[in-house]
Amino acid sequence: MGDRHRRTGTHLPSPGFPPPTEPAFWRSPVRGVRFTAVLGVVLLAGITLLFVTGLLSYAAYNPDLAAVNDKTPARGWLGFYLFDWPTGPHWLYRLTQGVHVTLGIVLVPVLLAKLWSVIPKLFALPPARSAGHALERLSLLLLVGGALFEFVTGLLNIQLEYLFPGSFYPLHFYGAWVFFAAFLAHTCLKLPRALRVLRHGLPTAEIDELASPRPAPPTVSRRGALAVVGAGSLLLLVTSAGRSFDGGLRRTALLTPRGGAEPGPGPNGFQINKTAAKVGIPPAATGERWRLTVVGPAGEVQLSRAELLAMEQHSAALPIACVEGWSTSDQWWRGVRLRDLAELAGFPEGPPGVLVESLQRSGPFRRVALRDNQVRDPRSLLALGVNGEPLSPDHGYPARVIVPAAPGVMNTKWVSRLTFGEL
């Protein structure tokens, strides 16, 4: 028999090495219902907060205001919760998106440990013992696939590596809803038992289906394994959270593209997402011949930078915060209020929203719409300078929009046209 199997190249499974479909194949003594329950409760709190802050991030773009803001036009009832994004507190988006991205990074070790702890169940046979069990397995497939998809696309977006097909915005948005639906179903099925196990332990008459029937000698206790997971999360926190701060803390953000050294000295020495050269804006386009076109009921007005500087100037201390989770501290911006430009366009009372257009010719958000509350806010500026100096080319010279609590991409650089009232 042995000679025949050697000749044909096939092998019978050895009694000492069962296949992955057998519980005895999985020998780690760390696996167990209580270990998995601890990780599950942590993920329940963390993923719920991730989902909520992700929805807030989507709402911050005001996708229901105008087509230029909407990257998911087929969302249907998934946009039921959308609301007019406020302008205060001015650090709102910096907080919500910073929490969303940082928490997503920190939860990676917890997610991987949770998947590792339940991997024997993915190989269990038969695949479905009943209709209810089949439904549970399907939700588990959507849960695992959705979790991996959301975390991988999110991490790639943080690193500015767009290796996935299509736009990040719709992929991440629709993926989040699929994942969270499966997560909610799984939570309803498993949370009562998880809490019961954490409070009272596993009943003596109940079998721990995640524990190995033939465990290997332990090299680490379950508490030790949880400590390793926690240490991994802490390490990721230390090496990523600093991108939301200036100075020394930013240099600790080794895992994010806005970590490391500051971008340069001087008033314009703070982070940017894209340079003028990268988006193809030549110096000639922003030189003496540049004009800002303001459009409204009063007609069309063209203003040079000198004419804008001759208008009443106002200052506001506002941060820049981007979807990748990085942000700057408050910078002192100075320029013309958007509501003053709305009045010039023919809206002396109750200025409406505005369509902002950039000199940038390609790429997302080169045209954005701002709500009326954003135009009305006295801190919303067409900025001409920052921190006491003119804007640098990479920060949007000759003029850029800066609005409190708005995502960075909504603060359009290299502005060429403002159309008030028609969105």
N, C-alpha and C positions, 0 to 999 in steps of 0.2 A: 504493500500500500504506500509506504514512504517513498520507495523508488519510483512508483508510478507518478506521484505528485511532483517529485523533483523533475521527472522527465517532461511533464506537461507544463511546468512553470506555475502551478497553483499550489496554495498552501491552506491547510485546514487550521482554524484558529486553535491555538494552544490553550489548554485549560488554565494556564497561568496568566494569559493575556486575553481577557474577554473583549469583545468589540465595544465601541462607544455607546451602543444601544443598551448595554448592560450596566446597571448601577455600579457594579464592582470595578468597572473600568476607571471610574473617577475616584481617586484614592486620597485626595487632600483631606486631612482632618479638620481643616478650617471651615469647609462648607457646612451649612446647617441653616435651619429655618430662622433661628434667632439672628444669626449673622446677616442674613439677607434682609430680615425685617428692619434692622437698624439702618442699613443702607437705603432701603425703600422709603423709610420715613424721612430721611435727609433729602432724598430726591423729590419726595412729594412736596416739601416746602420749597426747595430750590427751583424745581421746574415750574411750579405754579407762579412763583415770582418772576421767573424768566418769561413765561407766557404773557403775564400782565404787562411787564415793562416792554416786551416786544410789541404788543398791541398799542401801547402809548407811543412808541417810536413811529409806528405806522401812522397814527393819528396826527403826529407832529408835522407830517408833510402836507396836511390838509388835502388829501386825495379827492375829497368830495367837492372841492372848490372849483377846480378846472382840470381839463384833460391833461394839461402839461405836467401837473403834479401827480397824476394817477398812473402808477406802474402796474396796477392790477385791475384793469377795466372790467374784467369778467367776474369780479368777486361776488356780485349779487348780495344776498343777505349776510354774507360774512362781514360786511361793513356796517352792520346794524348799530354798532356802538360808537361810531365816529361822532366827534363833537368839534366845535370850534376850538382850535388849539390856542391857549392863552399866551400872553406875553409876560406873565409874572407867576412866580418869582423868575428873575432873569436867568437863574442858573438851573431852571427846571429840566431842560433837555440834557444838560451836562450831567445832572444827577441820574435821571432815569436811564439814559443810554450807557452811562458809566457803570451803573449797577448791572444792567443787562449783559454787557460784554464781559465784565470782570467775573460776574457770577457764572457765566457760561464756561469760562476758562477754568475756574476753580472747581466746578462740578465734574470735570473730565475724569479725574481718578475715581470719584465716587461712582460715576456711570460705568466705567470699565470694570470696577470691582463688582458692581451689581450684576453686570452681564456675565462675568466670570462665575459668580456664585450660583447662577441658575442655568448655566450652559448644559448640564446633564439633562435637563427637562426638554431641551431642544432636540435631543436625540432619542427621547423616549418613544417606545413602540407599545401598542399601535398608535399611529398619529392622532386618531380620534376614537374615543371609546363611546361617545354619545354626541348628540347634536349640541348639547351645552358645552361639552369638552371641545368639540370642533370650533365652536364660536370663541372659546377661550384661547385656543391655539392661534386662530386667525388674528385676534386682537393682539396676541403676543408677537406675531410676525410683523404687524403694522407698528407695534410699539418699538421693537428692536430696530427695524428698518428706518422708521421715522426718527428715532433718537440719533442713530448714526448719521442720517442724512442732514438733520438740522445742526448737529454739532460740527460735522465736517464742513458744511457750507459756511457756517458761521465763523469757524476758525480760519478758513481760507480767505474769507472777506476781511477779517482783521489783518491778515498778512498781505492783503491786496493781490492775492493770487487767484485769478478767476479761471480756474481749470474746468469748471462745470459748464455744461451747455446752457445757453440762454442767460437771461439777466438774473442777478442775485435777488432782486426785490420780489418778483413773483414766485420764484422757486422757494425762497425762504418763507414767504407769507403763506402760500398754500400748503407747503410742507409742515408748517407749524400747526395748522388746523388739523391735518390728518394725524400728526403725531399726538397732539393734545387730546383728540377724540379717543384714540387708542389708550392713551395714558389715563384718561378719565374712566374708561370702561375697566381697565386693569385695576385701577385704584378701588373702584366700587366692589370688584370681586375679591380683592386681596387685603384691603386695609383693615376690615374688622378682625381678621385672623392675625394680621401682623401686630396690631395693638394688643390683642389678647396674649400673644406670645411674649411681647415685651413686658407686659404687666405681670403675668402669672407663669410664664414659661410654658413649655410644651407639656400637655397632659401625659402622664405615664402610659396611658393606654394608646396614645397616638404615635404613629411612626413618623420620624423625621425623614421625609422623602428626599431631602437635599443632602443628608449626611451619608457618607460612604459606608457601605456594609463591610468593607475591608480597608479601613484607613491605613495609610502609611504612617510611620513614626513621625510625630509632630516636630516641626522645626521652628514653629512660631504659634503662639496661642491665638485664639480668635480676637482677643483684645489687642494683642500685638499687631495682628493684621489690620484691624481698624485704625490703630495708631499709624501704621505705614500709609494707609489711604489718607488719613488726616494730614500727615506730614507732606504728602505729595500735593494736596490741595493748598496747604500753606505755602509751599515753595512756588507754586504757580501764582498765588496771590502776590507774593513778594516780587516776582519777576514779571508782573504784568500791570499791576494797579498803578504803578508810578507814572504811566503815560497820561494820567489825568491830573498831574501836578507839574509844577515847574521846578527848576533847580536840581538839587541832588537826587530827589526821589525819582525824577524822570530817568536818570541814568541806571536805576535798578530795573527798569522795564526792558529786560533783555529779550523777551519773547514777542514784543510788539514793534511795529515799524516806527512808532513815534517815541521809542525809548532812545537811550544813548545821549550823545552830546546835543546841546541846543543848536538850532540851525544857524546861528551866527550872532554877533554882537549888535548892539544898537537898538533903537526903538522898534524896528521891524524884525527883530531877532526872536520870533516865536513861530510855532509850527504852521505848516501849510499842507494841503492835500495834493495840490498840483501846481506846477510852475507855469509861467507864461510861455516858456519855450515848449513845454510838453504838450500844451493844447494848441500850439501853432499861432501864437499872437506875436507878430513882429513889432519891433519898437516903433516903426512908422505908423502903425494903427493906433497907437496911444500917444502920439506926439502932438504938435501944435495944431494939426488939422482935425484932431478928435473933437466931436461934438456930442453932447447928450441931447437926445430928442425926447421931449415931454409932450404927450398927447392926451387930450381930453376935450370936453365941450367947448373950451375956449380956443380950440384949434391946435396947431402944432408949433411948438417953440423949440428952437435949438440953442443950446447954451454951451459956451466954451468952459474950460476949467477955470479960467480967470473970472468969468462971469459968475460961476458957482461960488468961487471964493469971495466974491464981492457981496453975496447974499448973507443974511444973518446966519452966523455959525453957532452950532450947539455941540455939546460934548456928552458922552455917555460911556460908562465903564461896563463893558460886556465881554463875556468869554466867546471863544469859538469852540463848538463841540460837534464832533462828527459821528456818523453812524458806526464807524469802526471802533468807537469807544474812547478815542483819545480826545483831549480837550486842553485848552490853555486856561490860565487864570484870567481875571478881568484885564482887558486892555482898554486904554483910554482912546476912544474914537472921537473924531471931530469932523463935522460936515453940516449939510443942510437937512433939516427934518423932512421926512417923506410927506408929512401932512402939509408942510409949506409948499412943496412941489405940487401936491394935489390941488391946493388953492390956486396956484399959478395955472394949473391945467383947467380950471373952471369949476372946482368944487370947494367953495368957501366954507361950507358947513357940512359936517358929516362926510368926510372923504371916504370913497368906496375902496374896494380892493384895487390892486395894481398888478399888471403883467410886467415883469422885469425881464429884459433881454440883454444878453452878453455879447461881446465881440467874439467870444468863442463860437466856432462854427460847427463843432461836432461834440458828441459825448452827452451823457444824461444831464439834466438840470441846467442846461445853458439858457433855458427859458423857465421861469417859475412864476407862480401866482401867489400873492400875499393877501391875506384877509383884511377887511376894513379895520378890525381891531389892531392889527399889526401896523397898518398905515397910521392910525390915530395915535398910537403910543408915542409920547414925546421923545423916547429913547431910540426910536427907529430912525436911522439916518441913511442918507446917501453920503457915506464917509469919504472924505478927501485926504485925511491924514490919520495917523495913529501914534499915540505916545509922544505927541509934540512934533512929529516930523511928517512929511508927505508920505503917502503910501509907496511902498516899493512895487516894482512890476509884478513880483510874485504874490503880493498881497492885494492886487487888484487895481493898481494905478492905471488910469487917472481917477477912477471912482468905483466904489463898491457899496453894496447894501449891507447894513448890519442891523439885525432885528433881535430884540431880547427873546430868549428861550427858543429860538428857531434852530433847526439842524444846520450844520455848517454849509451844506450844499444849497440851502435856501438863502444864504447870505451871498448873493451873486457877486462875482468879481468881474472887472472890466465891463461895467455897465455901459450899454450904448443907447438903450431906449426904455422909457417908462410910459406905459399906456394905462391911464386911470379909468376905471369904470367898465371896461370891456374885458371880461375874463373868459 
